[in-house]
Amino acid sequence: MTRIFSGVTPSGHLTLGNYLGAIQRWVSVDQHQSPHQEDALFSIVDLHALTVEHEPARLRRLTRQTATLLLAAGLDPKVCTVFVQSHVDEHTRLSYVLECTATDGELRRMIQYREKSAKQQSVRVSLLTYPVLMAADILAYRTDEVPVGDDQAQHVELSRDLAVRFNQRYGHTFTVPRAVVPPVAARVMDLQEPASKMSKSASATTGIISLLDEPAVIRKKVMRAVTDSGSDVEYDRVERPGLANLLEILAACTGGEPAELAAGYDSYGAVKKDVAEAVVELLRPLQERHAALCADPGFLDAVLRDGAERARALARPTVDAAYRAIGLL
């Protein structure tokens, strides 16, 4: 069977980009690839949120909100394993061993490290090393496939490199994973800054559609989205990135193709109106299920407790084997 692992950092409110780029695939495809709960693992990777300045109470709230939204989106704890990363000690146990396998140079080449460190006067060491923790998240479970947005593919490549290097030096221990990137809307862009992805940790939210935004807020944000010079509706990611982003969102919501959808419009306003309504209808059932789950917090507690127990049982043999292979008693 194919084992799948993916995770989401509770660094902000989940966005439409998170849903279309990753969560939707987790729900519709990935959790159903095996009849066993242990072969589809989805984690709220809260330790990754510690790499930047954060407020502890907000992190706890966002961790619960993120887990609730994953369940509301359709992840079924009867067919997959949903858990919080920090509840499973094997992640940090393995991370240090992999740090002893990684090199300073390959970590400093990580795109996200270069981008984030350039914007900060003081950079935490964890910002440099968290791709190794991400590798531990993946390798601890002998993962075969990692569904990710294209901006995370480089981190999966690091996981592959570390797995191969460790196996060659110390004996076969890890499965070498591969990244799986959705073909459409893998990277939804900010509605106000179409050169930047729609990020849950962005400081400005006018171009970000959060999964819990009310319909009126969604419509307002979409109608104010930046488009491009000219009036012809054409799908061109290079020359017309704002319009292309809207068409890709519409395609992801409706199941169409961006270029084919463009041919059916003669104005930007009409595109925006249909995008807004498509997003509202896409998120309506998710928001309703989220409200129902929030009314029963004990259910979420039980799901996360059971998920951590299953994850721990799966990861421990692999991490123990890595310790033995590298020479630890």
C-alpha positions in Angstrom: 0.0 0.0 0.0 1.0 3.6 -0.6 1.6 5.6 2.6 0.8 9.3 2.5 1.9 12.1 4.9 1.2 15.8 4.7 0.9 18.6 7.2 -0.2 22.1 7.7 1.4 24.7 10.0 -1.1 26.6 12.3 0.7 29.9 11.7 -2.5 31.7 10.7 -6.1 31.2 9.6 -6.4 28.5 6.8 -7.0 30.1 3.4 -8.6 29.3 0.1 -5.1 28.6 -1.1 -4.5 26.0 1.5 -7.8 24.3 0.6 -7.5 24.3 -3.2 -3.7 23.6 -3.1 -3.7 20.8 -0.6 -6.7 20.0 1.6 -9.2 19.4 -1.1 -6.9 16.7 -2.6 -6.3 15.2 0.9 -10.1 14.8 1.3 -11.0 13.6 -2.2 -8.1 11.5 -3.1 -5.3 10.9 -0.6 -7.2 9.6 2.4 -9.0 7.0 0.3 -5.9 5.4 -1.3 -5.7 2.7 1.3 -8.2 0.9 3.5 -6.0 1.4 6.5 -6.0 4.5 8.8 -2.2 4.2 9.2 -1.5 4.7 5.5 -2.9 8.3 5.3 -1.5 10.6 7.9 -2.3 14.3 8.2 -0.7 16.4 10.9 -1.1 19.9 12.3 2.6 20.6 12.5 2.6 23.1 15.4 6.3 22.9 16.1 7.0 24.6 12.7 5.0 27.6 14.0 7.7 28.3 16.6 10.3 29.3 14.0 9.0 32.9 14.1 7.6 35.3 16.7 4.3 34.0 17.9 1.8 34.4 20.8 1.3 31.1 22.7 -2.4 31.4 23.3 -3.0 32.2 19.7 -1.0 29.2 18.6 -3.1 26.9 20.8 -6.3 28.4 19.3 -5.1 28.1 15.7 -4.0 24.5 16.3 -7.5 23.6 17.4 -9.1 25.6 14.6 -6.9 24.1 12.0 -7.7 20.5 13.2 -11.4 21.4 13.2 -11.3 22.8 9.7 -9.5 19.7 8.4 -12.3 17.5 9.8 -14.9 20.0 8.5 -13.3 19.8 5.0 -13.9 16.1 5.0 -10.9 14.3 6.5 -12.5 11.2 8.2 -10.7 9.9 11.3 -12.2 6.5 10.5 -10.2 6.2 7.3 -7.1 8.4 8.0 -5.0 9.5 11.0 -5.3 13.2 12.0 -2.9 14.3 14.8 -0.9 17.2 16.2 2.9 17.0 15.6 4.0 18.0 19.1 1.9 15.1 20.5 4.3 12.6 18.9 7.9 12.9 20.4 9.4 10.8 17.6 9.4 13.8 15.3 11.9 15.7 17.4 13.8 12.6 18.2 14.4 11.9 14.6 15.0 15.6 13.7 18.3 15.8 15.5 19.6 12.6 13.9 18.8 14.1 10.5 20.5 17.4 11.4 23.6 15.2 11.8 23.0 14.1 8.2 22.2 17.4 6.6 24.7 20.1 5.7 24.7 23.9 6.4 24.9 24.7 2.7 21.8 22.8 1.6 19.7 24.3 4.4 20.7 27.8 3.5 19.7 27.2 -0.1 16.1 26.6 0.9 14.0 29.2 -0.8 11.7 29.9 2.2 14.7 30.4 4.5 16.2 33.0 2.1 12.9 34.8 1.6 12.0 34.9 5.3 15.5 35.7 6.7 15.8 38.6 4.3 12.8 40.2 5.9 13.9 39.7 9.6 16.7 41.4 11.5 17.0 38.5 14.0 16.6 35.0 12.6 15.9 32.0 14.8 18.1 28.9 14.3 14.9 26.9 13.9 14.0 28.9 10.8 17.2 27.4 9.2 16.7 23.9 10.5 12.9 23.4 10.3 13.2 21.7 6.8 15.1 19.0 8.7 12.2 18.7 11.1 9.9 18.5 8.1 12.0 15.7 6.7 11.6 13.9 10.1 7.9 14.4 9.9 7.9 12.6 6.6 10.6 9.9 7.1 9.4 8.8 10.5 6.4 7.1 8.8 8.2 5.5 5.9 6.2 7.8 3.7 5.8 7.0 0.0 4.0 10.2 -1.2 3.8 13.7 0.1 1.0 15.8 -1.3 2.2 19.4 -1.3 1.8 22.7 -3.0 4.6 23.5 -5.5 6.2 25.9 -3.0 7.0 23.0 -0.7 8.4 20.6 -3.3 11.9 21.7 -2.5 11.5 20.5 1.1 10.4 17.1 0.0 13.5 17.0 -2.2 15.6 17.6 0.9 13.8 14.7 2.6 14.7 12.5 -0.3 18.3 13.6 -0.2 18.6 13.0 3.5 16.9 9.6 3.3 19.3 8.4 0.5 22.3 9.8 2.3 21.4 8.2 5.6 20.6 4.8 3.9 24.0 4.9 2.1 26.0 5.7 5.2 24.3 3.6 7.9 22.2 1.0 6.1 18.7 1.0 4.7 16.4 2.7 7.2 14.1 5.1 5.4 11.7 5.0 2.5 12.6 7.6 -0.1 9.4 9.7 -0.5 8.2 11.6 -3.6 6.2 14.8 -3.8 2.8 14.9 -5.5 1.7 18.4 -6.7 -1.9 19.0 -7.9 -2.0 20.0 -11.5 -4.5 23.0 -11.1 -4.4 25.7 -8.5 -1.4 24.2 -6.7 -0.4 27.7 -5.8 -3.3 30.2 -5.3 -2.0 33.8 -5.4 -2.9 36.8 -3.2 -5.8 38.7 -4.7 -4.0 42.0 -4.2 -0.5 40.9 -4.9 -0.7 38.2 -7.7 3.0 37.7 -7.6 2.8 36.3 -4.1 1.0 33.2 -2.9 -2.1 33.5 -0.7 -0.5 33.0 2.7 -2.2 32.4 6.0 0.7 34.3 7.7 0.5 37.4 5.6 0.2 40.7 7.5 -2.3 42.2 5.1 -5.5 40.2 4.7 -7.4 42.2 2.0 -6.1 39.7 -0.7 -6.5 36.6 1.5 -9.7 34.6 1.5 -9.9 32.7 4.8 -11.9 29.5 5.0 -14.1 31.1 7.7 -14.7 34.4 5.9 -18.4 35.2 5.7 -19.9 35.3 2.2 -20.1 39.1 2.1 -16.5 39.4 3.0 -15.5 36.9 0.3 -17.5 38.7 -2.4 -15.9 42.1 -1.3 -12.4 40.7 -1.5 -12.9 39.1 -4.9 -14.6 42.1 -6.5 -11.6 44.2 -5.3 -9.0 41.8 -6.7 -6.2 43.3 -8.7 -6.5 42.5 -12.4 -4.4 43.7 -15.3 -4.3 46.4 -18.0 -6.5 45.7 -21.1 -10.0 44.4 -21.3 -9.8 41.1 -23.2 -10.4 38.1 -21.0 -7.4 35.7 -21.7 -5.6 33.2 -19.6 -2.0 34.3 -19.5 -0.1 33.6 -16.3 2.9 35.7 -17.3 1.3 38.8 -18.9 -1.9 38.8 -16.9 -1.2 37.2 -13.5 -4.1 38.8 -11.6 -6.7 37.6 -14.1 -5.0 34.2 -14.5 -5.2 33.7 -10.7 -8.9 34.4 -10.7 -9.4 31.9 -13.6 -7.4 29.3 -11.8 -9.5 29.7 -8.7 -12.7 29.4 -10.7 -11.3 26.3 -12.5 -10.4 24.7 -9.2 -13.9 25.5 -7.8 -15.9 24.3 -10.8 -13.7 21.6 -12.3 -13.0 23.5 -15.6 -9.9 24.6 -17.3 -8.7 28.2 -17.0 -8.1 28.8 -20.7 -11.5 27.3 -21.6 -13.3 29.3 -18.9 -11.7 32.5 -20.1 -13.3 32.1 -23.6 -16.8 32.4 -22.0 -16.3 35.9 -20.6 -16.1 39.4 -22.1 -15.4 41.4 -19.0 -13.3 41.2 -15.8 -16.3 42.1 -13.7 -18.2 39.0 -14.9 -15.2 36.8 -14.1 -15.0 38.3 -10.6 -18.7 37.8 -9.9 -18.6 34.2 -10.9 -15.4 33.6 -8.9 -16.9 35.1 -5.8 -20.1 33.0 -6.0 -18.1 29.8 -6.8 -15.9 30.4 -3.7 -18.9 31.1 -1.5 -20.7 27.9 -2.5 -17.5 25.9 -2.2 -16.9 27.0 1.4 -20.6 26.9 2.5 -20.7 23.2 3.6 -17.3 23.4 5.2 -18.3 26.4 7.3 -21.5 24.6 8.4 -19.6 21.5 9.4 -17.1 23.6 11.2 -19.8 25.3 13.3 -21.2 21.9 14.2 -17.8 20.5 15.3 -17.1 23.6 17.4 -20.2 22.8 19.4 -18.7 19.4 20.4 -15.1 20.1 21.5 -14.8 16.7 23.1 -15.0 15.0 19.7 -12.0 16.9 18.4 -10.0 16.0 21.6 -10.8 12.3 21.1 -9.8 12.4 17.4 -6.4 14.1 18.2 -5.7 11.7 21.1 -6.4 8.6 19.0 -4.5 10.0 16.1 -1.4 10.7 18.2 -1.5 7.1 19.6 -1.6 5.6 16.1 1.1 8.0 14.8 3.3 7.3 17.7 3.0 3.5 17.2 3.9 3.9 13.5 6.9 6.2 14.0 8.6 4.6 16.9 10.0 1.5 15.2 11.5 3.6 12.4 13.0 6.2 14.7 14.4 3.5 17.0 15.9 1.8 13.9 17.5 5.1 12.9 19.1 5.5 16.3 20.5 2.0 16.2 21.8 2.5 12.6 23.7 5.7 13.4 25.4 4.1 16.4 23.3 5.1 19.5 22.8 2.5 22.3 
